[in-house]
Amino acid sequence: MQRDPRAFLWDVREAASAIQSFTAGMDVQAYVGSELVRAAVERKFEVIGEALNQLAKVDAFTAARIPDVPQIVAFRNQLIHGYATINPETVWNITQTALPGLMRAVEQLLHELG
């Protein structure tokens, strides 16, 4: 039985919300200095990437409405498989610049899909 595409969107929303919660009130120096927060954030980015990867397989049309899905999946692969070392500042910048837009896109889709 195939999973409802909304479930993948929900996973993305929940993981993104957790990242925002984990990093609330932090600046880049505090983030870089906290191995615990960095590990938690990276794990949630892995969840986001996997959910979007699966969504693209199940419902390519919906996945295509989310900006940068291939790059998000590639970021997940880098985190998991260590193809290239990703420095904490890069993860922080993604958290601050790209994550809010991803959340808006996912919220819009969840609203439209009911």
N, C-alpha and C positions, 0 to 999 in steps of 0.2 A: 504494500500500500504506500502510495506516494504522500509525502508530507505536504501539508498546505503551505503555499508560498508565504502566507502571512506569518507562519511560525518562524521562518528564517528572518523576516523583517523584525519580528518581536525580539529575536535573539540579538540582532544588531542593535536595536534600540536599548535593550537592557544592558548590554556590554558597554555601549557608548555612555550611557548614563552612569554606569559604575566608574568608568574612567574619569568622568567629570567629577564625581564624588571623591574619588581617591586623590585627585589633584587640586581640589578646591582649596584656595588660600595659599597655594604654593607658588613659588617662582622657580625659574630654571635651576638656580643653585640648590634650592631645597629638594627639587625633584632628583637632580643628579646625585645628591648626597644620600638619598634614601633607597637603598637596595630593595627594600620591601615594596615600596610604592612602584619602583621601576618594574619589578617582577610582576606585580599585579596588573599594571597597565599593559605590559607586553602580552600577558596571558589573555586579557580581554581583547586586544587587537587580534590575537590569534583566533579567538571566537568570532569576531567580526569578519575576518577574512574567510574563515571556513563557511560561515553562514552565507556569505555572498557568493562564494564558489558553488555551494549547493543550490542556491537560488538560481544562479545562472544556468544550471543543468536542468532544473525543474521548470523554470518560467523565465526564459531568456528575455521576453518582452519586458517584464517587470524589472528584471535586473538591469536592462539597458537604460532604464529611466533613472538609475542611480549613477551619479557622476563617478568616474574613475574606478569602476569595479575591477578592471584588470590590474590596475596599480595597487589597489587594496589587497587583492589576492596575492600579488607578487610580494608585497610587504609582509604579509602573513608567512609566506614561504621563506623569506629571508629570516624572519624571527625564529621560525621552527627549525629550519635546516641549516642556518648559519652560512648561507652562500657568501655573504659579505657581513662583516661586522657593522652593526648599526649603532652609532654612538647615541648616548642618552639625549643629547641636545636635539638630534634629529627626531627622535620619538616625541620629545617635548613639543617641538615645533609642529609636528603633525597633530598632536593633541590640541594645540591652541589654534591652529589655522584651518585644518581640514575637517576635524571631527564635528564642529558645529554645523557645517554645511551638510555633512553626511546625515546627521541627526534630523535636520530639517527635511531632507529628501525622504528619509525613511518614515518620518511622522506623516508627511503628506500622503505617501503611498498607503500607509496603514489606515489613514482617514478615508481615502478613496475606496479601499478594498473592504472597509467595514470591519 
